[in-house]
Amino acid sequence: MSLAATHAILTAPLNRQSVEGELTHIADWWVKHSVDHANGGFYGEIDFVAQPLSEANKGVILNSRILWFFSEMALKDDSAQYKTLAIRAFEYLLAHFDDKEHGGAYWEVAFDGRLLQGKKQTYAQCFCIYALCSYFRLTADPLALEKAVSYFNLVEQNARDVTCGGYIEACSEDWSSISDYRLSDKDLNFPKSMNTHLHVLEAYSALYQVHKTAQTEEALRHIIDVFQFHIICHKSAHLKLFFDMQWRDQSQTYSFGHDIEASWLLWESACVLGDKRVMGKLKPIIIDLARACLDEAIGDAGQVCDEFIFSSRKRVSTSYWWVQAEALVGFMNAFALTKDEKYKAACQPIWAFIQQYHIDSVHGEWHWLASQDQDTDSRIYKAGFWKAPYHNGRAMMELQRLLGQS
């Protein structure tokens, strides 16, 4: 049966059946295409037509997200195949990305596992913590929890700003200071960013679920407070994106995708913490973030647009795969909190847009850019340094849960 035929289920409205079907397609694609049998672990890049680049460098973000995904899939489906791939990702992480001398995770290795870039990006340490916690839940392997706690302690000791709060973006390989903080070439070079803090929040929520201590509770409360007091602009109901050490805003845009992603991750963190006072404070903030995104970000085709640029006062309508995935979860979460049908109603056009413009019915997986936003010269990889089965895979998992509540 062709991929086009197997995606027939996606012609149905957004429901648990169609979501489950797409999650299976995502998992099957990664099972079939991502394993690097020659060099170990998983390919560093798989191109637009699902062909591996066997000598592409391998990044810790991709590897840790694969570890997270297959751990969660194995937990969900009790699948030996998914568990085997989670074990493969865990073993590769420890063999090639884990810094035995200084601790923490390296940034990048060559296709054969040789170290290329050893910097300690806080974002990367936190994705490892996030993935290791899922793997620990799956296997109860004490080494996974030991490594997650070790990485957490290193972030707390070396990246936490004890004066002004929050976390700096990056340290050198030996955890000393660094001048280039940037997560990627498109980011501004400032010591603090919303994006890194969002994934500190995500990681610390996961760690608190498997390792409840006074220290992990304090750290989770701290990162929630950072969002409330520094990152969320309560007047505009958007996130500020870049900061100096004293939290002075350096942002040049609003990021609609991060706004809606943060809305549901903040609620998840509050629920994990289990403090009703915190939940009460966050709930209206979370609803405001979702409302602003719904009011300001929806494009002509029902998609969530990428960003709003301050200098030109223009909205960029380009659609990225991860934005649409996070929007589905964020709006369904807002519906669960408010029972306001406008949030649920926004999801069907987004789901239809994903089916038409992001899901590749020929070569599988999701296009990085919607097909209407790219041409033959801008065909971005299906898997690579920044693209894993994380945003779309996680969205399908979360939607199954949320649709079961609606």
KOLFIKOL-486204 format. One record per residue (C-alpha): x, y, z; residue in three letters; residue number from 0. Coordinates in Angstrom, 3 decimals. Each point is the difference from the previous one (the first is absolute). Layout:
REM residues N
        c1        c2        c3  residuo  num
         X         Y         Z      ala  NUM
...
REM end
This chain:
REM residues 406
        c1        c2        c3  residuo  num
     0.000     0.000     0.000      met    0
     1.341     3.459    -0.884      ser    1
     0.609     2.705     2.575      leu    2
    -2.720     2.040    -1.676      ala    3
    -2.468    -2.821     0.565      ala    4
     1.037    -0.591     3.592      thr    5
    -0.622     3.683     0.748      his    6
    -3.650    -0.291    -1.007      ala    7
    -0.911     0.117     3.679      ile    8
     1.129     3.634     0.053      leu    9
    -2.998     1.047    -2.073      thr   10
    -2.075    -0.470     3.161      ala   11
    -0.561     2.859     2.460      pro   12
     2.326     0.460     2.930      leu   13
    -0.791    -2.830     2.403      asn   14
     1.791    -2.686     1.998      arg   15
    -0.046    -2.424    -2.927      gln   16
     1.626     2.392    -2.478      ser   17
     2.543     1.120     2.586      val   18
     0.895    -3.597     0.854      glu   19
     0.389    -0.742    -3.684      gly   20
     2.380     2.878    -0.559      glu   21
     2.044    -0.900     3.083      leu   22
     0.432    -3.492    -1.446      thr   23
     1.127     1.463    -3.343      his   24
     2.550     2.215     1.742      ile   25
     1.385    -2.867     2.073      ala   26
     0.130    -2.372    -2.972      asp   27
     1.956     2.539    -2.054      trp   28
     2.630     0.414     2.698      trp   29
     0.238    -3.749     0.558      val   30
     0.515    -0.584    -3.715      lys   31
     2.305     2.882    -0.922      his   32
     1.973     1.307     2.970      ser   33
     2.148    -2.876     1.269      val   34
     3.677     0.265    -0.978      asp   35
     1.024    -3.647    -0.209      his   36
     3.494     0.774    -1.272      ala   37
     1.171     2.552     2.577      asn   38
    -2.296    -0.511     2.954      gly   39
    -2.843     2.022     1.395      gly   40
    -2.096     1.931    -2.519      phe   41
     0.786     1.926    -3.162      tyr   42
     0.905     3.633     0.515      gly   43
    -2.116     1.036    -2.968      glu   44
    -2.652    -1.457    -2.293      ile   45
    -0.885     2.066    -3.026      asp   46
    -3.260     1.254    -1.482      phe   47
    -0.642    -3.314    -1.823      val   48
     0.914    -2.196     2.991      ala   49
     3.549    -0.835    -1.099      gln   50
     2.614    -0.056     2.789      pro   51
     3.144     2.107    -0.156      leu   52
     2.258    -2.647     1.448      ser   53
     2.870     2.384     0.846      glu   54
    -2.070     2.826     1.473      ala   55
     1.020     1.212     3.439      asn   56
    -2.141    -1.094     2.932      lys   57
    -1.399     2.474     2.520      gly   58
    -1.018    -0.606     3.585      val   59
    -3.388     1.661    -0.531      ile   60
    -1.005    -2.547    -2.633      leu   61
     1.358    -2.936     2.005      asn   62
    -1.660     1.021     3.266      ser   63
    -3.331     0.670    -1.716      arg   64
     0.123    -3.451    -1.622      ile   65
     0.736    -1.483     3.432      leu   66
    -3.005     1.849     1.425      trp   67
    -2.325    -1.010    -2.836      phe   68
     0.707    -3.713    -0.044      phe   69
    -0.047    -0.145     3.806      ser   70
    -3.438     1.614     0.026      glu   71
    -1.258    -2.204    -2.840      met   72
     1.185    -3.128     1.812      ala   73
    -1.696     1.176     3.197      leu   74
    -3.196     0.677    -1.933      lys   75
    -0.171    -3.162    -2.108      asp   76
     2.133    -2.489     1.983      asp   77
     1.917    -0.589    -3.223      ser   78
     3.218    -2.019    -0.034      ala   79
     1.024     1.695    -3.259      gln   80
    -0.341     3.490     1.426      tyr   81
     1.769    -1.036     3.190      lys   82
     2.915    -1.401    -2.014      thr   83
     0.382     3.326    -1.799      leu   84
    -0.211     1.910     3.283      ala   85
     2.796    -2.182     1.369      ile   86
     2.015     0.664    -3.157      arg   87
    -0.412     3.772     0.427      ala   88
     0.885    -0.177     3.707      phe   89
     3.142    -2.024    -0.627      glu   90
     1.118     2.310    -2.812      tyr   91
    -0.568     3.061     2.167      leu   92
     2.179    -1.400     2.779      leu   93
     2.671    -1.300    -2.364      ala   94
     0.458     3.107    -2.149      his   95
    -1.713     3.080     1.474      phe   96
     0.590    -0.476     3.722      asp   97
     3.091     1.912     1.170      asp   98
     1.866    -2.394     2.296      lys   99
     2.481     2.680     1.110      glu  100
    -2.052     3.137     0.618      his  101
    -3.504    -1.388     0.111      gly  102
    -3.033     0.911    -2.049      gly  103
    -0.684    -0.559    -3.675      ala  104
     2.107     1.044    -2.979      tyr  105
    -1.679     1.986    -2.756      trp  106
     1.081    -1.814    -3.169      glu  107
     1.908    -3.052    -1.210      val  108
     1.032    -1.235    -3.444      ala  109
    -1.881    -2.759    -1.803      phe  110
     2.356    -2.557     1.555      asp  111
    -0.311     1.391     3.527      gly  112
     3.161     2.145     0.162      arg  113
    -0.428     3.140     2.086      leu  114
    -0.380     3.178    -2.045      leu  115
    -1.510     2.584     2.363      gln  116
     0.074    -0.399     3.753      gly  117
    -1.761     3.167     1.146      lys  118
    -2.617    -0.367     2.724      lys  119
    -3.184     1.613    -1.262      gln  120
    -2.545     0.159     2.839      thr  121
    -2.751    -0.809    -2.506      tyr  122
     1.784    -3.250    -0.893      ala  123
     0.629    -1.057     3.591      gln  124
    -3.699     0.427     0.663      cys  125
    -1.075    -2.060    -2.975      phe  126
     2.223    -2.770     1.294      cys  127
    -1.600     0.267     3.452      ile  128
    -3.451    -0.104    -1.620      tyr  129
     0.857    -3.100    -2.032      ala  130
     1.844    -1.795     2.804      leu  131
    -3.032     0.384     2.265      cys  132
    -2.242    -1.654    -2.595      ser  133
     2.539    -2.773    -0.473      tyr  134
     0.177    -0.521     3.766      phe  135
    -3.792    -0.261     0.163      arg  136
     0.183    -2.636    -2.740      leu  137
     2.886    -2.113     1.262      thr  138
     0.596     0.918     3.668      ala  139
     3.695     0.026    -0.938      asp  140
     1.698     1.803     2.911      pro  141
     2.719     1.305    -2.318      leu  142
    -2.591     2.041    -1.907      ala  143
    -1.186     1.728     3.169      leu  144
     3.576     0.437     1.189      glu  145
     0.893     1.782    -3.233      lys  146
    -3.144     2.144     0.053      ala  147
     0.758     1.142     3.545      val  148
     3.661     0.570    -0.873      ser  149
    -0.903     2.207    -2.966      tyr  150
    -2.528     1.867     2.167      phe  151
     2.633     0.664     2.662      asn  152
     2.456     1.265    -2.603      leu  153
    -2.574     2.403    -1.440      val  154
    -0.882     1.241     3.479      glu  155
     3.665     0.460     0.947      gln  156
     1.274     1.538    -3.228      asn  157
    -2.870     1.548    -1.955      ala  158
    -2.343     1.344     2.668      arg  159
     0.231     3.727     0.650      asp  160
    -0.121     0.219     3.784      val  161
    -0.093     3.804    -0.115      thr  162
    -2.746     0.807    -2.486      cys  163
    -1.664    -3.378    -0.425      gly  164
    -0.394    -2.285    -2.967      gly  165
     2.647    -1.724    -2.067      tyr  166
     2.706     1.069    -2.399      ile  167
    -0.043    -1.464    -3.460      glu  168
     3.296    -1.811    -0.192      ala  169
     3.374    -0.851     1.483      cys  170
     3.187    -1.331    -1.523      ser  171
     0.878    -3.685    -0.034      glu  172
     1.452     0.233     3.521      asp  173
    -2.934     2.126     1.219      trp  174
     1.957     3.255     0.004      ser  175
    -1.350     3.253    -1.459      ser  176
    -0.621     0.402    -3.715      ile  177
    -0.468     3.028    -2.263      ser  178
    -2.256    -1.491    -2.680      asp  179
    -3.193    -1.026     1.767      tyr  180
    -2.063    -0.624    -3.126      arg  181
    -1.981    -3.195    -0.313      leu  182
    -0.031     0.362    -3.793      ser  183
     1.102     2.476    -2.646      asp  184
    -3.453     1.595    -0.131      lys  185
     0.006     0.872     3.717      asp  186
     1.175     3.237     1.564      leu  187
     3.158    -0.216     2.076      asn  188
    -1.319     0.753     3.476      phe  189
     0.636    -1.949     3.202      pro  190
    -3.639    -0.911     0.649      lys  191
    -2.842    -1.080    -2.262      ser  192
    -3.599    -1.064     0.291      met  193
     0.636    -3.122    -2.061      asn  194
     2.630    -1.429     2.308      thr  195
    -2.121     0.747     3.061      his  196
    -2.996    -1.701    -1.612      leu  197
     1.963    -3.220    -0.206      his  198
     1.415     0.391     3.489      val  199
    -3.654     0.096     1.078      leu  200
    -0.781    -3.108    -2.025      glu  201
     3.007    -1.926     1.315      ala  202
    -0.461     0.957     3.625      tyr  203
    -3.658    -1.032    -0.130      ser  204
     1.061    -3.409    -1.294      ala  205
     2.720    -0.348     2.631      leu  206
    -2.317     0.960     2.837      tyr  207
    -2.383    -2.792    -1.006      gln  208
     2.682    -2.672     0.474      val  209
     2.227     1.631     2.628      his  210
    -1.938     2.068     2.528      lys  211
     2.503     1.727     2.259      thr  212
     0.158     3.396     1.660      ala  213
     2.518     1.080    -2.630      gln  214
    -2.012    -1.081    -3.039      thr  215
    -3.139     1.583     1.463      glu  216
     1.793     3.288     0.647      glu  217
     1.425     0.012    -3.524      ala  218
    -3.399    -0.688    -1.564      leu  219
    -1.614     2.780     2.022      arg  220
     2.839     2.312    -0.997      his  221
    -0.379    -0.558    -3.734      ile  222
    -3.782     0.498     0.219      ile  223
     0.642     3.293     1.807      asp  224
     2.490     1.052    -2.673      val  225
    -2.747    -0.311    -2.602      phe  226
    -2.494     1.929     2.105      gln  227
     2.315     2.838     0.963      phe  228
     2.440     0.339    -2.900      his  229
    -1.007    -1.792    -3.195      ile  230
    -3.743     0.538    -0.370      ile  231
    -1.058     3.489    -1.001      cys  232
    -3.315     0.139     1.829      his  233
    -1.126     3.117    -1.840      lys  234
     0.315    -1.487    -3.492      ser  235
    -0.460    -3.694     0.969      ala  236
     3.130    -0.961    -1.922      his  237
     3.374    -1.348     0.999      leu  238
     3.078     2.187    -0.036      lys  239
     2.759    -1.877    -1.823      leu  240
     3.489     1.300     0.830      phe  241
     1.507     1.660     3.064      phe  242
     3.195     1.328     1.501      asp  243
     1.113    -1.274     3.400      met  244
    -2.271     2.470     1.816      gln  245
    -3.058    -1.142    -1.991      trp  246
    -0.184     3.125    -2.144      arg  247
    -2.026    -0.933    -3.059      asp  248
     1.929    -0.166    -3.295      gln  249
    -2.725    -1.597    -2.104      ser  250
    -0.699     0.973    -3.607      gln  251
    -3.026    -2.229    -0.633      thr  252
    -2.873    -1.930     1.513      tyr  253
     0.209    -3.743    -0.633      ser  254
    -3.553    -1.316    -0.288      phe  255
     1.085    -3.640     0.091      gly  256
     1.900     0.443     3.238      his  257
    -2.888     1.941     1.529      asp  258
    -2.424    -2.861    -0.521      ile  259
     2.555    -2.696     0.878      glu  260
     0.832     1.764     3.254      ala  261
    -3.669     0.262     0.916      ser  262
    -0.497    -3.737     0.303      trp  263
     3.494    -0.805     1.324      leu  264
    -0.501     2.495     2.822      leu  265
    -3.293    -1.625     0.899      trp  266
     1.601    -3.443    -0.099      glu  267
     2.753     1.218     2.348      ser  268
    -2.518     1.466     2.438      ala  269
    -1.908    -3.283     0.002      cys  270
     3.181    -1.988     0.567      val  271
     0.898     2.270     2.899      leu  272
    -3.478    -0.550     1.390      gly  273
    -0.225     3.351     1.770      asp  274
    -3.549     1.357    -0.342      lys  275
     1.160     3.524     0.792      arg  276
     2.469    -0.081    -2.894      val  277
    -2.626    -1.550    -2.275      met  278
    -2.434     2.752     0.922      gly  279
     2.505     2.722    -0.845      lys  280
     1.059    -1.598    -3.277      leu  281
    -3.394    -0.948    -1.407      lys  282
    -1.081     3.516    -1.109      pro  283
     3.494     0.678    -1.370      ile  284
    -0.111    -3.204    -2.038      ile  285
    -3.432     0.851    -1.365      ile  286
     1.218     3.491    -0.922      asp  287
     2.913    -1.475    -1.977      leu  288
    -2.351    -2.294    -1.919      ala  289
    -2.551     2.784    -0.571      arg  290
     2.638     2.385    -1.385      ala  291
     1.295    -2.685    -2.339      cys  292
    -3.498    -0.761    -1.238      leu  293
    -0.803     3.697    -0.473      asp  294
     3.245     0.997    -1.700      glu  295
     1.731    -2.981    -1.605      ala  296
    -2.516    -1.846    -2.183      ile  297
     0.852     0.232    -3.709      gly  298
    -2.238    -0.010    -3.053      asp  299
     0.146    -3.799    -0.294      ala  300
    -0.730    -0.620     3.677      gly  301
     3.636    -0.551     0.926      gln  302
     1.850     1.662     2.867      val  303
     2.423     2.521    -1.467      cys  304
     3.629     0.085     1.021      asp  305
     0.703     3.406     1.527      glu  306
    -0.702     3.698     0.248      phe  307
     2.950     2.296    -0.762      ile  308
     0.139     3.178     2.068      phe  309
     2.033     2.140    -2.423      ser  310
    -2.306    -0.488    -2.987      ser  311
    -3.189    -0.594     2.004      arg  312
    -0.649    -2.974    -2.264      lys  313
    -1.165    -3.534     0.653      arg  314
     1.934    -2.803    -1.713      val  315
    -2.459    -2.624    -1.264      ser  316
     2.593    -2.732    -0.668      thr  317
    -0.991    -3.338     1.531      ser  318
     2.478    -2.233     1.835      tyr  319
    -0.897    -3.571     0.914      trp  320
     0.674     0.429     3.699      trp  321
    -2.187     3.103     0.319      val  322
    -3.072    -1.801    -1.332      gln  323
     0.667    -3.016     2.218      ala  324
     0.325     2.118     3.137      glu  325
    -3.041     2.090    -0.945      ala  326
    -2.224    -3.083    -0.043      leu  327
     1.054    -0.879     3.538      val  328
    -0.100     3.565     1.283      gly  329
    -3.487     0.737    -1.288      phe  330
    -1.376    -3.353     1.148      met  331
     1.531     0.646     3.414      asn  332
    -1.677     3.428     0.077      ala  333
    -3.303    -1.661    -0.886      phe  334
     0.472    -2.509     2.833      ala  335
     0.586     2.870     2.437      leu  336
    -2.793     2.299    -1.184      thr  337
    -2.525    -2.156    -1.910      lys  338
    -0.074     2.895    -2.467      asp  339
    -0.801    -1.585    -3.368      glu  340
     2.027     2.594    -1.939      lys  341
     3.238    -1.726     1.032      tyr  342
    -1.190    -3.424    -1.063      lys  343
    -1.396     1.445    -3.235      ala  344
     3.419     1.462    -0.884      ala  345
     1.563    -3.463     0.007      cys  346
    -1.888    -1.493    -2.961      gln  347
     1.328     2.540    -2.566      pro  348
     3.516    -0.462     1.389      ile  349
    -0.359    -3.785    -0.297      trp  350
    -1.281     0.354    -3.560      ala  351
     2.918     2.306    -0.829      phe  352
     2.472    -2.527     1.406      ile  353
    -1.519    -2.764    -2.118      gln  354
     0.066     2.082    -3.159      gln  355
     3.305     1.831     0.324      tyr  356
     2.242    -1.676     2.574      his  357
    -0.527    -3.764    -0.094      ile  358
     1.928    -1.501    -2.911      asp  359
    -2.224    -2.762    -1.403      ser  360
     2.733    -1.094    -2.417      val  361
     3.221    -0.146     2.041      his  362
    -1.441     0.078     3.514      gly  363
     0.474     2.197     3.069      glu  364
    -0.838     3.713     0.117      trp  365
     1.488     2.751    -2.115      his  366
     2.048     2.519     2.006      trp  367
    -1.725     2.795    -1.927      leu  368
    -3.512    -0.323    -1.348      ala  369
     0.158    -1.055    -3.629      ser  370
    -1.543     3.328    -0.999      gln  371
     2.953     1.793     1.640      asp  372
     2.818    -1.843    -1.756      gln  373
     1.254    -0.826    -3.447      asp  374
     2.563    -2.393    -1.457      thr  375
     2.831     2.169     1.328      asp  376
    -1.222     0.054     3.610      ser  377
    -0.774    -3.623     0.683      arg  378
     1.180    -0.440     3.572      ile  379
     0.889    -3.356     1.510      tyr  380
    -2.640    -2.271     1.548      lys  381
     2.333    -0.904     2.847      ala  382
     3.040     1.862     1.186      gly  383
     1.639     2.115     2.644      phe  384
    -3.246     1.829     0.837      trp  385
    -2.698    -2.368    -1.253      lys  386
    -0.966    -3.146     1.856      ala  387
    -3.241    -1.876     0.823      pro  388
    -0.429     2.322     2.960      tyr  389
    -2.380     2.858    -0.852      his  390
    -2.350    -1.938    -2.263      asn  391
     0.344    -3.285     1.890      gly  392
    -0.582     1.633     3.353      arg  393
    -2.945     1.973    -1.353      ala  394
    -1.726    -3.197    -1.113      met  395
     0.552    -1.533     3.449      met  396
    -1.292     3.069     1.805      glu  397
    -2.997     0.294    -2.310      leu  398
    -1.022    -3.568     0.734      gln  399
    -0.130     0.905     3.681      arg  400
    -1.786     3.319    -0.519      leu  401
    -2.539    -1.362    -2.482      leu  402
    -0.807    -2.698     2.506      gly  403
    -0.946     2.721     2.468      gln  404
    -2.154     2.040    -2.390      ser  405
REM end
